[in-house]
């Protein structure tokens, strides 16, 4: 009896289910496939006791199948990526080393220490302020000056 209730519920709700699938997938062919997959999945599962339970299962499984199909469309296998499509970094390793060397020459010892603590050690402004016995605002100001020097140095490298 459970299978008959599932079948009758599916037939009664077929148009509504198709409409739901169309809202997700926006393709009639995809929506029809999703409906078919929903029916196959639930017809094998078996028993339901009420028409409301059948309706809830149909809608939930259809929704999940539609979401799975949308996810599959978005994913790209690694084998299908062409190496020519991968964007190359504008700054090469040599440029980074040159930039660091120029920065080391241009920054004060305090600025170098702040820069290293933030970029390499991952400290935040408050931690650095406590460690160096200065205010967090002073650390922010030094970091602002460091960033300005980085921008200026990058402009020099590009020329």
C-alpha positions in Angstrom: 0.0 0.0 0.0 2.9 2.4 0.7 4.1 2.1 -2.9 0.7 2.8 -4.2 0.4 5.9 -2.1 3.8 7.1 -3.3 2.8 6.4 -6.9 -0.5 8.3 -6.6 1.2 11.2 -4.8 3.8 11.4 -7.4 1.2 11.4 -10.2 -0.9 14.0 -8.4 2.1 16.3 -7.7 3.9 15.8 -11.0 3.2 19.3 -12.4 4.1 21.0 -9.1 7.3 18.9 -8.8 8.2 19.8 -12.4 7.6 23.5 -11.6 9.9 23.2 -8.5 12.6 21.5 -10.6 12.3 24.2 -13.3 12.9 27.0 -10.7 16.1 25.3 -9.7 17.5 24.0 -13.0 15.8 26.4 -15.5 15.8 23.7 -18.2 12.9 21.5 -19.1 15.1 18.6 -20.0 17.1 18.8 -16.7 13.8 19.2 -14.8 12.4 16.0 -16.4 15.6 14.1 -15.6 15.4 15.3 -12.0 11.8 14.2 -11.7 12.8 10.8 -13.1 15.7 10.5 -10.6 13.4 11.5 -7.8 10.9 8.8 -8.7 13.6 6.1 -9.1 15.1 7.0 -5.7 11.8 6.9 -3.8 10.2 4.0 -5.6 13.1 1.8 -4.3 13.0 3.2 -0.8 9.5 1.9 -0.2 6.9 2.6 2.4 5.1 5.8 3.3 2.0 5.9 5.6 0.3 9.1 4.6 0.0 11.3 1.5 1.6 14.2 3.4 4.6 12.0 4.2 4.8 11.0 0.5 4.6 14.7 -0.6 7.3 15.8 1.9 9.6 13.0 0.7 9.0 13.8 -2.9 9.7 17.5 -2.5 12.8 17.0 -0.3 14.4 14.4 -2.6 13.7 16.5 -5.7 15.2 19.6 -4.1 18.3 17.6 -3.1 18.7 16.2 -6.6 18.4 19.6 -8.1 21.0 21.0 -5.8 23.3 18.1 -6.6 22.9 18.8 -10.3 23.7 22.5 -9.8 26.8 21.6 -7.9 28.0 19.3 -10.6 27.6 22.0 -13.2 29.9 24.3 -11.1 32.6 21.9 -10.5 35.5 21.5 -13.0 37.8 18.5 -12.9 41.5 19.2 -12.6 42.2 17.3 -15.8 40.0 19.6 -17.9 42.0 22.7 -16.9 44.4 23.8 -19.5 47.7 25.1 -18.2 47.4 28.1 -20.5 44.2 29.1 -18.8 45.8 29.4 -15.4 46.8 33.1 -14.7 50.4 33.7 -14.1 51.5 35.7 -11.1 52.5 39.2 -12.1 55.3 39.2 -9.5 57.8 36.5 -10.0 59.9 35.0 -7.2 62.9 37.1 -8.2 60.9 40.3 -8.0 59.7 39.3 -4.5 63.2 38.8 -3.4 64.3 42.1 -4.9 61.3 43.8 -3.3 62.2 42.4 0.1 65.8 43.5 -0.2 64.8 47.0 -1.2 62.3 47.1 1.7 64.9 45.9 4.2 67.1 48.8 3.1 64.4 51.4 3.3 62.6 50.4 6.5 63.8 51.4 10.0 64.6 48.5 12.3 61.4 49.1 14.2 59.4 49.0 10.9 61.2 45.8 9.9 60.3 44.2 13.1 56.6 45.3 12.9 56.4 44.1 9.3 57.9 40.7 10.1 55.6 40.2 13.1 52.5 41.0 11.1 53.3 39.3 7.8 55.4 36.3 8.9 54.3 35.7 12.5 50.7 36.6 12.1 50.5 38.9 15.2 47.8 41.6 15.4 48.4 45.2 16.3 47.5 44.8 19.9 49.9 41.9 20.4 52.7 43.8 18.8 51.9 46.9 20.8 52.3 44.9 24.1 55.5 43.2 22.9 57.1 46.5 21.8 55.7 48.6 24.6 53.9 51.0 22.3 50.4 51.9 21.5 48.3 50.0 19.0 47.8 53.2 17.1 51.5 53.7 16.7 51.8 50.2 15.3 49.0 51.0 12.8 50.7 54.2 11.8 54.0 52.3 11.2 52.2 49.7 9.2 50.6 52.4 7.1 54.0 53.9 6.4 55.4 50.4 5.6 52.6 49.8 3.1 53.2 53.2 1.5 56.9 52.3 1.0 55.9 48.9 -0.5 53.7 50.7 -3.0 56.4 53.1 -3.9 58.9 50.3 -4.2 56.6 48.3 -6.4 56.2 51.3 -8.7 60.0 51.5 -9.0 60.1 47.8 -9.9 57.5 48.2 -12.6 59.4 51.0 -14.3 
